[in-house]
Amino acid sequence: MSVINSQKAYLVLQDGTVFEGNAIGKIGTTSGEIAFNTGMTGYQEVFTDPSYFGQIVVMTMDHIGNYGVSAKDAESDSIKIAGLVCKNYSPMHSRVMADTSLNDYFTEHGFTGISDVDTREIVRHIRDAGAMNAIISSEILDVAKLTEMVKKVPSMEGLELSSKVWSKESYEVNSGGSKKVALLDLGSKENIVNCLTERGCHVKVFPGDTSYSEMKAWNPDGFMISNGPGDPAAMPYAVKTLQEILDADENMFGICLGSQILAQAVGMKTFKLHSGHRGQNHPVQNILTGKSEITSQNHGFAIDPETNTGKAEITHINLNDNTVEGIRIKDKNAFAVQYHPEASPGPHDSRYLFDDFVSMMG
């Protein structure tokens, strides 16, 4: 058993389903949309990924916490998930390179979660019933009260969350290279910057509401549009910025939320997926080359191909459900993918996209 805290905790789903387990982290209450991640490793990267902001994450790997926490594995400066659901929670760790235990990390950040529940049952339920809100509490043990509270949690549809997590000030990461990339931060992961600097790019990160003209004043060779949380349909300010970038015939590469915003910039629409794609083993086919790649994914929305105005070409599809995984804009130097080529955690099959972007700027 992984119990280190004898305090009981409850997970209550929006449809009234209840799970009883044990408290982990801070004794408290937290809520958000519940989602599951099928990754076998990389829990710290998941917890610190800004795209998960506002979500309670169910980790399907049996043991969470067994290799501790290391500063170099963080994808942002803090825990971004709203809550954690896991089966076996390990207060102790065995990795020599770790800076601290996951338990101390949760305590430091005042983070709340629940363990010792049947995560397989929870995932099967979510997969069948679809995305919904949930609440975790180790301080309120009245299930009827929690059932009423979860009904008041805002729906992810229509929710703008990027402004909650993007950088408040611009900053630069200079590799000494000649290519300058303006990164529009809608909730960017650290490894996107790393993948660019590793290829000799000088990156300047701009808050997500920065105008095209302000970024252009820095005279970049290309524009990177990052991942991020929330409903892409609730971000007209970002759509306007990308339309201006396209009108100026700039080089542009979008990832995840950046892909959805780019699609909207050419008149396409997005929609809410039944239960989302989150994990490290999602098969995608590159239609242009015919090759397949195993990808890291984290998204609850997708691009609707039926709304294509003819300005975009679909370049990648998901081999599990045929959803759109990549687009490029016709007659423009602009492309994007729905998945995460920077991975972390995940495979490196798709890193070639960063090489394509650098070549485009060349």
C-alpha positions as CSV (number, residue, x, y, z in Angstrom):
1,M,0.0,0.0,0.0
2,S,1.2,3.5,-0.8
3,V,-0.7,5.2,2.1
4,I,1.4,7.8,3.9
5,N,-1.6,9.9,5.0
6,S,-4.5,8.2,6.8
7,Q,-6.9,10.9,5.7
8,K,-9.7,9.6,3.5
9,A,-10.3,11.3,0.2
10,Y,-13.1,11.2,-2.4
11,L,-13.1,11.7,-6.2
12,V,-16.6,12.7,-7.4
13,L,-17.4,12.9,-11.1
14,Q,-19.9,15.2,-12.7
15,D,-22.2,12.3,-13.5
16,G,-22.4,11.3,-9.8
17,T,-19.8,8.5,-9.9
18,V,-17.9,8.3,-6.6
19,F,-14.5,6.8,-5.8
20,E,-13.0,6.5,-2.3
21,G,-9.2,6.6,-1.7
22,N,-6.5,8.2,0.4
23,A,-5.3,11.8,0.4
24,I,-1.9,12.7,-1.1
25,G,-0.2,16.1,-0.9
26,K,-2.1,18.9,0.9
27,I,-5.4,18.1,2.7
28,G,-7.8,20.2,0.6
29,T,-10.3,20.3,-2.3
30,T,-9.6,20.8,-6.0
31,S,-11.7,20.6,-9.2
32,G,-11.4,20.6,-12.9
33,E,-12.0,18.5,-16.0
34,I,-10.9,14.9,-15.5
35,A,-8.5,13.5,-18.1
36,F,-6.3,10.4,-18.3
37,N,-2.7,10.0,-19.5
38,T,-1.5,6.6,-20.7
39,G,2.2,7.3,-20.5
40,M,4.4,4.9,-18.6
41,T,7.0,7.5,-17.6
42,G,7.4,11.2,-17.4
43,Y,4.9,12.1,-14.6
44,Q,6.8,15.2,-13.6
45,E,6.7,16.6,-17.2
46,V,3.0,15.9,-17.3
47,F,2.4,17.7,-14.0
48,T,4.3,20.8,-15.1
49,D,2.9,21.0,-18.6
50,P,0.9,24.2,-18.9
51,S,-1.5,22.6,-21.4
52,Y,-2.9,20.6,-18.4
53,F,-3.9,23.7,-16.5
54,G,-7.4,23.3,-15.0
55,Q,-7.4,19.5,-15.4
56,I,-7.4,16.6,-12.9
57,V,-5.2,14.0,-14.4
58,V,-5.5,10.2,-14.0
59,M,-2.2,8.5,-14.5
60,T,-2.6,5.0,-15.8
61,M,0.9,3.8,-14.7
62,D,0.6,1.8,-11.5
63,H,3.4,3.5,-9.6
64,I,3.7,7.3,-9.4
65,G,6.5,9.0,-7.4
66,N,9.0,6.1,-7.5
67,Y,11.8,8.1,-9.2
68,G,11.2,11.4,-7.4
69,V,11.5,14.9,-8.9
70,S,14.3,16.6,-10.7
71,A,14.4,20.3,-11.6
72,K,15.7,19.5,-15.1
73,D,12.6,17.5,-15.9
74,A,10.1,20.3,-15.3
75,E,8.3,21.8,-18.3
76,S,7.4,25.0,-16.5
77,D,8.1,26.7,-13.1
78,S,5.3,25.0,-11.2
79,I,2.7,22.3,-11.0
80,K,0.0,23.1,-13.6
81,I,-2.4,20.2,-13.2
82,A,-5.4,20.9,-10.9
83,G,-5.2,17.5,-9.2
84,L,-3.8,14.0,-9.4
85,V,-5.5,10.6,-9.4
86,C,-3.3,7.5,-9.1
87,K,-3.3,3.9,-7.9
88,N,0.0,3.5,-6.0
89,Y,1.6,6.6,-4.7
90,S,5.3,6.3,-3.7
91,P,6.4,8.7,-0.9
92,M,10.0,7.4,-1.3
93,H,12.1,7.4,-4.5
94,S,15.1,5.5,-5.7
95,R,16.7,7.8,-8.4
96,V,20.0,9.2,-7.4
97,M,19.7,12.2,-9.7
98,A,16.4,13.2,-8.1
99,D,16.4,16.5,-6.1
100,T,13.5,15.5,-3.8
101,S,10.6,13.1,-3.4
102,L,7.3,13.7,-5.2
103,N,5.7,13.9,-1.8
104,D,7.9,16.8,-0.7
105,Y,7.3,18.4,-4.0
106,F,3.5,18.2,-3.6
107,T,3.8,19.6,-0.1
108,E,5.9,22.5,-1.2
109,H,3.4,23.4,-3.9
110,G,0.3,22.9,-1.7
111,F,-0.9,20.3,-4.2
112,T,-3.9,18.0,-3.6
113,G,-4.6,14.5,-5.0
114,I,-6.0,11.0,-4.3
115,S,-4.4,7.6,-4.4
116,D,-5.4,4.0,-3.8
117,V,-8.2,4.0,-6.3
118,D,-8.9,1.7,-9.3
119,T,-7.5,3.9,-12.1
120,R,-8.4,1.2,-14.6
121,E,-12.0,1.5,-13.7
122,I,-11.9,5.3,-13.7
123,V,-10.3,5.4,-17.2
124,R,-12.8,2.9,-18.6
125,H,-15.6,5.0,-17.3
126,I,-14.3,8.3,-18.7
127,R,-13.5,6.6,-22.0
128,D,-17.1,5.4,-22.3
129,A,-18.9,8.4,-20.8
130,G,-16.7,11.1,-22.2
131,A,-15.0,14.2,-20.9
132,M,-16.5,15.6,-17.7
133,N,-15.7,17.7,-14.6
134,A,-14.6,16.2,-11.3
135,I,-13.7,17.2,-7.7
136,I,-11.2,15.7,-5.3
137,S,-11.5,16.4,-1.6
138,S,-9.8,15.2,1.6
139,E,-11.3,18.0,3.7
140,I,-14.9,17.7,2.7
141,L,-16.1,14.1,3.2
142,D,-19.7,14.7,2.6
143,V,-20.3,13.1,-0.8
144,A,-23.7,14.8,-1.3
145,K,-22.0,18.2,-0.8
146,L,-19.2,17.3,-3.2
147,T,-21.8,16.1,-5.8
148,E,-23.4,19.6,-5.7
149,M,-20.0,21.4,-5.8
150,V,-18.8,19.6,-8.9
151,K,-21.9,20.7,-10.8
152,K,-20.7,24.3,-10.5
153,V,-17.3,23.7,-12.0
154,P,-17.0,25.6,-15.3
155,S,-17.1,23.6,-18.5
156,M,-13.8,23.4,-20.5
157,E,-15.8,24.3,-23.6
158,G,-15.7,28.1,-24.0
159,L,-13.0,28.5,-21.3
160,E,-10.0,30.7,-22.1
161,L,-7.0,29.5,-19.9
162,S,-3.8,30.5,-21.8
163,S,-3.7,33.9,-20.1
164,K,-3.4,32.1,-16.8
165,V,-0.2,30.4,-17.7
166,W,1.8,32.3,-20.3
167,S,4.9,34.3,-19.5
168,K,4.1,37.7,-18.1
169,E,7.2,39.3,-19.5
170,S,9.2,38.7,-22.7
171,Y,12.6,36.9,-22.3
172,E,15.4,35.6,-24.6
173,V,17.3,32.4,-24.8
174,N,20.3,32.9,-27.0
175,S,22.2,29.9,-28.3
176,G,24.5,32.2,-30.3
177,G,23.0,31.1,-33.5
178,S,21.9,33.3,-36.4
179,K,18.2,32.3,-36.8
180,K,15.9,34.4,-34.6
181,V,12.6,32.8,-33.6
182,A,9.7,34.7,-31.9
183,L,7.8,32.2,-29.8
184,L,4.2,33.2,-29.0
185,D,3.7,31.7,-25.6
186,L,0.2,30.4,-25.1
187,G,1.3,28.0,-22.4
188,S,4.6,26.8,-23.8
189,K,6.6,23.8,-22.6
190,E,10.3,24.4,-21.9
191,N,11.4,21.7,-24.3
192,I,10.0,23.7,-27.3
193,V,12.7,26.3,-26.6
194,N,15.3,23.6,-26.0
195,C,14.5,22.0,-29.4
196,L,15.0,25.4,-31.1
197,T,18.2,26.4,-29.3
198,E,19.7,22.9,-30.0
199,R,19.3,23.8,-33.7
200,G,21.1,27.1,-33.3
201,C,18.1,29.4,-32.9
202,H,18.0,32.6,-30.8
203,V,14.6,32.5,-29.2
204,K,12.6,35.3,-27.8
205,V,9.5,34.3,-25.8
206,F,6.5,36.7,-26.0
207,P,3.4,36.6,-23.8
208,G,0.4,35.2,-25.7
209,D,-1.4,38.5,-26.1
210,T,1.6,40.2,-27.8
211,S,0.7,41.8,-31.2
212,Y,2.4,40.8,-34.5
213,S,3.8,44.3,-34.8
214,E,5.6,44.1,-31.5
215,M,7.1,40.7,-32.3
216,K,8.0,41.9,-35.8
217,A,10.0,44.8,-34.2
218,W,12.5,42.2,-33.0
219,N,13.0,41.2,-36.6
220,P,12.6,37.4,-36.3
221,D,13.2,34.9,-39.1
222,G,10.3,32.8,-38.0
223,F,7.4,32.6,-35.6
224,M,6.7,29.6,-33.3
225,I,3.1,29.3,-31.9
226,S,3.1,27.2,-28.7
227,N,0.9,24.7,-27.0
228,G,-1.5,25.7,-24.2
229,P,-4.7,25.0,-22.2
230,G,-8.3,25.7,-22.7
231,D,-10.7,26.0,-25.6
232,P,-9.1,27.4,-28.8
233,A,-12.5,28.8,-29.9
234,A,-12.3,31.2,-26.9
235,M,-9.1,32.9,-28.2
236,P,-10.0,35.4,-31.0
237,Y,-7.0,37.6,-30.0
238,A,-4.5,34.9,-30.9
239,V,-6.4,34.1,-34.2
240,K,-6.1,37.8,-35.2
241,T,-2.3,37.7,-34.5
242,L,-1.8,34.6,-36.6
243,Q,-3.9,36.1,-39.5
244,E,-1.5,39.1,-39.5
245,I,1.5,36.8,-39.5
246,L,0.0,34.9,-42.5
247,D,-0.8,38.1,-44.3
248,A,2.8,39.2,-43.9
249,D,4.0,35.9,-45.4
250,E,6.2,35.0,-42.4
251,N,7.7,31.6,-41.6
252,M,5.5,29.9,-39.0
253,F,5.3,26.6,-37.0
254,G,2.5,25.8,-34.6
255,I,2.3,23.0,-32.0
256,C,-0.9,21.6,-30.4
257,L,-3.0,24.7,-29.4
258,G,-0.9,26.6,-32.0
259,S,-2.2,24.2,-34.7
260,Q,-5.8,24.9,-33.7
261,I,-5.3,28.6,-33.7
262,L,-3.7,28.4,-37.1
263,A,-6.6,26.5,-38.4
264,Q,-9.0,29.1,-37.2
265,A,-6.9,31.8,-38.8
266,V,-7.8,30.4,-42.2
267,G,-11.5,29.9,-41.4
268,M,-11.6,26.4,-39.9
269,K,-13.3,25.4,-36.7
270,T,-12.4,23.2,-33.7
271,F,-14.5,20.8,-31.7
272,K,-14.3,19.0,-28.3
273,L,-13.1,15.4,-28.4
274,H,-15.0,12.7,-26.6
275,S,-12.3,11.9,-24.2
276,G,-9.1,13.5,-25.6
277,H,-5.7,12.2,-26.6
278,R,-3.1,12.1,-23.9
279,G,-0.1,9.8,-23.8
280,Q,3.1,8.9,-25.5
281,N,2.2,6.2,-28.0
282,H,-0.3,7.7,-30.4
283,P,0.3,6.6,-34.0
284,V,0.2,9.3,-36.6
285,Q,0.7,9.1,-40.4
286,N,2.5,11.8,-42.3
287,I,0.4,11.9,-45.5
288,L,3.1,13.8,-47.4
289,T,5.7,11.0,-47.0
290,G,3.5,8.0,-46.2
291,K,5.6,7.3,-43.1
292,S,4.1,6.8,-39.6
293,E,5.5,8.1,-36.3
294,I,4.7,7.4,-32.7
295,T,3.8,10.6,-31.0
296,S,3.3,12.3,-27.6
297,Q,-0.1,13.9,-27.4
298,N,-2.1,16.1,-25.0
299,H,-5.2,17.7,-26.3
300,G,-9.0,17.7,-25.7
301,F,-9.9,19.6,-28.8
302,A,-9.3,18.9,-32.5
303,I,-9.6,20.6,-35.9
304,D,-12.8,19.9,-37.9
305,P,-11.7,18.9,-41.4
306,E,-15.3,19.4,-42.7
307,T,-14.8,23.2,-42.2
308,N,-11.7,23.4,-44.4
309,T,-12.2,26.5,-46.6
310,G,-9.6,25.2,-49.1
311,K,-6.8,27.3,-47.7
312,A,-5.3,24.5,-45.6
313,E,-3.9,21.1,-46.6
314,I,-4.1,18.2,-44.1
315,T,-0.7,16.7,-43.7
316,H,-1.0,14.3,-40.8
317,I,-3.8,12.1,-39.4
318,N,-4.3,10.1,-36.2
319,L,-4.3,6.4,-37.1
320,N,-6.5,5.6,-34.1
321,D,-9.5,7.8,-35.0
322,N,-8.5,9.6,-38.2
323,T,-8.6,13.1,-36.6
324,V,-6.5,15.9,-38.0
325,E,-2.9,15.9,-36.6
326,G,-1.2,18.3,-39.0
327,I,-1.9,21.1,-41.5
328,R,0.0,23.4,-43.7
329,I,-1.4,26.6,-45.3
330,K,-1.4,26.6,-49.1
331,D,0.9,29.3,-50.7
332,K,2.3,30.2,-47.3
333,N,5.3,29.1,-45.3
334,A,3.1,28.0,-42.3
335,F,2.5,24.6,-40.9
336,A,1.5,23.0,-37.6
337,V,0.9,19.7,-35.9
338,Q,-1.6,18.8,-33.2
339,Y,0.8,16.5,-31.3
340,H,4.0,17.3,-29.5
341,P,7.2,16.9,-31.6
342,E,9.2,18.2,-28.7
343,A,7.7,15.3,-26.6
344,S,9.2,15.3,-23.1
345,P,8.0,12.9,-22.2
346,G,7.8,10.8,-25.2
347,P,9.5,9.5,-28.4
348,H,11.6,11.6,-30.7
349,D,10.1,10.4,-34.0
350,S,8.8,13.9,-34.9
351,R,11.8,16.0,-34.1
352,Y,12.3,16.4,-37.9
353,L,9.6,19.1,-37.8
354,F,12.0,21.4,-36.0
355,D,14.6,20.7,-38.7
356,D,11.9,21.5,-41.4
357,F,11.2,24.8,-39.6
358,V,14.8,25.8,-39.4
359,S,15.3,24.9,-43.1
360,M,12.2,27.0,-44.0
361,M,13.9,30.0,-42.3
362,G,17.1,29.4,-44.2
